[in-house]
Amino acid sequence: MRHRWATPVVISLATLFLTGCVMESKYNSMLQQQESLEASLRAEINADQVKIEQLENGIRVRLSDALLYRSGSVELHENGRAALDKVTGQLADMAAQGNQIDVAGNTDDTPIGPALAGRYRTNWELAAERATVVVRYLQERGVDPTKLEAISNGQYHPVAPNDSAAGRAQNRRTDLLIRPH
């Protein structure tokens, strides 16, 4: 009778061990990918235009609005294209390894200005277009489109109070959320 009970316990412990190894392996891989992204974007990080952080479920690359877009525009600024070009190969590799890349557009709570008011009624729509522009750019440079998703947070996920110019600037951003899938 003991023998019949011992086998399932051993299998269960082995399964737990292997699951833990796989989780640790994914974590270590994400950590290496984060370090690689940081090395590629060192100048932008030092200029406080990019922040990269390890999350419980992946990596967040936070790109400032000022890096990516000219004021009142949804077109990528040449500095934004250059920054994305530095990591496009890495993002393509991450997507090829099965990672999902969510591109989340965010705005402050200031109403749309006259330059964009004719095309976008709300910050939600503006953030959606900016996220879509980044997704399209990454796709055109070889990132698997089945691993890309554009998300609009509009003004609804601020990282700072909108009561100062500095706070509003922090809220105008695009986040790349890279997570194992």
One Martini backbone bead per residue (centre of mass of N, CA, C, O) as a GRO file, in nm:
protein
  181
    1MET     BB    1   0.056   0.063  -0.020
    2ARG     BB    2   0.293   0.261  -0.007
    3HIS     BB    3   0.378   0.250  -0.303
    4ARG     BB    4   0.121   0.389  -0.424
    5TRP     BB    5   0.176   0.666  -0.270
    6ALA     BB    6   0.467   0.746  -0.352
    7THR     BB    7   0.446   0.812  -0.653
    8PRO     BB    8   0.258   1.064  -0.652
    9VAL     BB    9   0.442   1.238  -0.474
   10VAL     BB   10   0.685   1.243  -0.660
   11ILE     BB   11   0.541   1.370  -0.898
   12SER     BB   12   0.447   1.626  -0.757
   13LEU     BB   13   0.728   1.727  -0.676
   14ALA     BB   14   0.842   1.736  -0.963
   15THR     BB   15   0.638   1.934  -1.074
   16LEU     BB   16   0.706   2.164  -0.883
   17PHE     BB   17   1.003   2.188  -0.958
   18LEU     BB   18   0.963   2.241  -1.264
   19THR     BB   19   0.785   2.490  -1.232
   20GLY     BB   20   0.995   2.655  -1.078
   21CYS     BB   21   1.210   2.649  -1.302
   22VAL     BB   22   1.042   2.787  -1.520
   23MET     BB   23   0.986   3.047  -1.364
   24GLU     BB   24   1.285   3.119  -1.318
   25SER     BB   25   1.361   3.127  -1.615
   26LYS     BB   26   1.168   3.355  -1.697
   27TYR     BB   27   1.278   3.563  -1.501
   28ASN     BB   28   1.572   3.562  -1.603
   29SER     BB   29   1.502   3.643  -1.890
   30MET     BB   30   1.366   3.913  -1.821
   31LEU     BB   31   1.612   4.036  -1.683
   32GLN     BB   32   1.797   4.029  -1.932
   33GLN     BB   33   1.610   4.201  -2.111
   34GLN     BB   34   1.613   4.451  -1.937
   35GLU     BB   35   1.919   4.503  -1.949
   36SER     BB   36   1.924   4.537  -2.258
   37LEU     BB   37   1.733   4.778  -2.275
   38GLU     BB   38   1.897   4.965  -2.093
   39ALA     BB   39   2.151   4.972  -2.270
   40SER     BB   40   2.007   5.090  -2.529
   41LEU     BB   41   1.861   5.341  -2.336
   42ARG     BB   42   2.063   5.512  -2.164
   43ALA     BB   43   2.032   5.807  -2.268
   44GLU     BB   44   1.722   5.826  -2.208
   45ILE     BB   45   1.742   5.765  -1.911
   46ASN     BB   46   1.939   6.002  -1.838
   47ALA     BB   47   1.712   6.212  -1.966
   48ASP     BB   48   1.424   6.121  -1.854
   49GLN     BB   49   1.253   5.951  -2.103
   50VAL     BB   50   1.317   5.670  -1.960
   51LYS     BB   51   1.160   5.379  -1.807
   52ILE     BB   52   1.268   5.077  -1.636
   53GLU     BB   53   1.072   4.789  -1.514
   54GLN     BB   54   1.014   4.544  -1.294
   55LEU     BB   55   0.764   4.312  -1.285
   56GLU     BB   56   0.580   4.052  -1.187
   57ASN     BB   57   0.477   4.023  -1.522
   58GLY     BB   58   0.745   4.193  -1.624
   59ILE     BB   59   0.790   4.477  -1.841
   60ARG     BB   60   0.849   4.835  -1.823
   61VAL     BB   61   0.831   5.086  -2.080
   62ARG     BB   62   0.875   5.433  -2.032
   63LEU     BB   63   0.759   5.685  -2.255
   64SER     BB   64   0.782   5.993  -2.334
   65ASP     BB   65   0.612   6.224  -2.506
   66ALA     BB   66   0.859   6.406  -2.586
   67LEU     BB   67   1.007   6.175  -2.739
   68LEU     BB   68   0.773   6.085  -2.949
   69TYR     BB   69   0.626   6.381  -2.961
   70ARG     BB   70   0.488   6.643  -3.069
   71SER     BB   71   0.315   6.892  -2.997
   72GLY     BB   72   0.003   6.814  -3.117
   73SER     BB   73   0.081   6.504  -3.192
   74VAL     BB   74   0.098   6.162  -3.359
   75GLU     BB   75   0.371   6.187  -3.467
   76LEU     BB   76   0.671   6.068  -3.484
   77HIS     BB   77   0.954   6.153  -3.363
   78GLU     BB   78   1.282   6.119  -3.438
   79ASN     BB   79   1.362   6.037  -3.144
   80GLY     BB   80   1.151   5.813  -3.117
   81ARG     BB   81   1.242   5.639  -3.351
   82ALA     BB   82   1.531   5.598  -3.246
   83ALA     BB   83   1.454   5.457  -2.983
   84LEU     BB   84   1.294   5.224  -3.110
   85ASP     BB   85   1.526   5.119  -3.291
   86LYS     BB   86   1.708   5.018  -3.050
   87VAL     BB   87   1.461   4.783  -2.968
   88THR     BB   88   1.324   4.621  -3.197
   89GLY     BB   89   1.491   4.360  -3.200
   90GLN     BB   90   1.426   4.280  -2.910
   91LEU     BB   91   1.118   4.276  -2.941
   92ALA     BB   92   1.111   4.062  -3.162
   93ASP     BB   93   1.243   3.842  -2.988
   94MET     BB   94   1.034   3.842  -2.760
   95ALA     BB   95   0.796   3.767  -2.941
   96ALA     BB   96   0.923   3.499  -3.051
   97GLN     BB   97   0.918   3.385  -2.738
   98GLY     BB   98   0.597   3.477  -2.654
   99ASN     BB   99   0.567   3.766  -2.601
  100GLN     BB  100   0.380   4.030  -2.490
  101ILE     BB  101   0.295   4.362  -2.641
  102ASP     BB  102   0.189   4.641  -2.476
  103VAL     BB  103   0.045   4.951  -2.590
  104ALA     BB  104   0.013   5.240  -2.377
  105GLY     BB  105  -0.185   5.512  -2.380
  106ASN     BB  106  -0.128   5.843  -2.233
  107THR     BB  107  -0.271   6.115  -2.044
  108ASP     BB  108  -0.387   6.387  -1.946
  109ASP     BB  109  -0.664   6.614  -1.833
  110THR     BB  110  -0.640   6.786  -2.073
  111PRO     BB  111  -0.784   6.917  -2.311
  112ILE     BB  112  -0.803   6.927  -2.628
  113GLY     BB  113  -0.646   7.086  -2.862
  114PRO     BB  114  -0.676   7.253  -3.160
  115ALA     BB  115  -0.481   7.067  -3.332
  116LEU     BB  116  -0.678   6.793  -3.243
  117ALA     BB  117  -0.995   6.846  -3.222
  118GLY     BB  118  -1.081   6.753  -3.517
  119ARG     BB  119  -0.989   6.434  -3.463
  120TYR     BB  120  -1.028   6.454  -3.136
  121ARG     BB  121  -1.247   6.447  -2.863
  122THR     BB  122  -1.045   6.275  -2.680
  123ASN     BB  123  -0.796   6.139  -2.490
  124TRP     BB  124  -0.864   5.850  -2.559
  125GLU     BB  125  -0.823   5.880  -2.867
  126LEU     BB  126  -0.535   5.987  -2.860
  127ALA     BB  127  -0.405   5.744  -2.711
  128ALA     BB  128  -0.486   5.535  -2.922
  129GLU     BB  129  -0.329   5.653  -3.161
  130ARG     BB  130  -0.047   5.648  -3.033
  131ALA     BB  131  -0.038   5.344  -2.988
  132THR     BB  132  -0.083   5.266  -3.286
  133VAL     BB  133   0.169   5.401  -3.402
  134VAL     BB  134   0.369   5.219  -3.246
  135VAL     BB  135   0.270   4.948  -3.347
  136ARG     BB  136   0.314   5.004  -3.647
  137TYR     BB  137   0.618   5.056  -3.625
  138LEU     BB  138   0.698   4.779  -3.512
  139GLN     BB  139   0.579   4.609  -3.738
  140GLU     BB  140   0.749   4.739  -3.975
  141ARG     BB  141   1.021   4.621  -3.797
  142GLY     BB  142   0.931   4.296  -3.713
  143VAL     BB  143   0.702   4.278  -3.520
  144ASP     BB  144   0.475   4.069  -3.417
  145PRO     BB  145   0.136   4.140  -3.445
  146THR     BB  146   0.030   3.902  -3.249
  147LYS     BB  147   0.210   4.056  -2.998
  148LEU     BB  148   0.034   4.314  -3.040
  149GLU     BB  149  -0.108   4.595  -2.841
  150ALA     BB  150  -0.349   4.845  -2.828
  151ILE     BB  151  -0.387   5.096  -2.566
  152SER     BB  152  -0.626   5.295  -2.380
  153ASN     BB  153  -0.610   5.528  -2.095
  154GLY     BB  154  -0.573   5.805  -2.110
  155GLN     BB  155  -0.645   5.978  -1.798
  156TYR     BB  156  -0.700   5.702  -1.600
  157HIS     BB  157  -0.356   5.652  -1.539
  158PRO     BB  158  -0.202   5.813  -1.333
  159VAL     BB  159   0.135   5.900  -1.185
  160ALA     BB  160   0.030   6.197  -1.138
  161PRO     BB  161  -0.062   6.488  -1.072
  162ASN     BB  162  -0.257   6.743  -1.265
  163ASP     BB  163  -0.154   7.026  -1.096
  164SER     BB  164   0.104   7.018  -1.290
  165ALA     BB  165   0.334   7.022  -1.534
  166ALA     BB  166   0.498   6.779  -1.431
  167GLY     BB  167   0.261   6.583  -1.394
  168ARG     BB  168   0.150   6.594  -1.682
  169ALA     BB  169   0.410   6.493  -1.819
  170GLN     BB  170   0.403   6.208  -1.683
  171ASN     BB  171   0.115   6.128  -1.810
  172ARG     BB  172   0.257   6.168  -2.084
  173ARG     BB  173   0.253   5.843  -2.226
  174THR     BB  174   0.426   5.532  -2.319
  175ASP     BB  175   0.364   5.188  -2.265
  176LEU     BB  176   0.562   4.897  -2.243
  177LEU     BB  177   0.427   4.568  -2.206
  178ILE     BB  178   0.617   4.290  -2.106
  179ARG     BB  179   0.490   3.950  -2.137
  180PRO     BB  180   0.438   3.652  -2.066
  181HIS     BB  181   0.240   3.391  -2.262
   0.00000   0.00000   0.00000
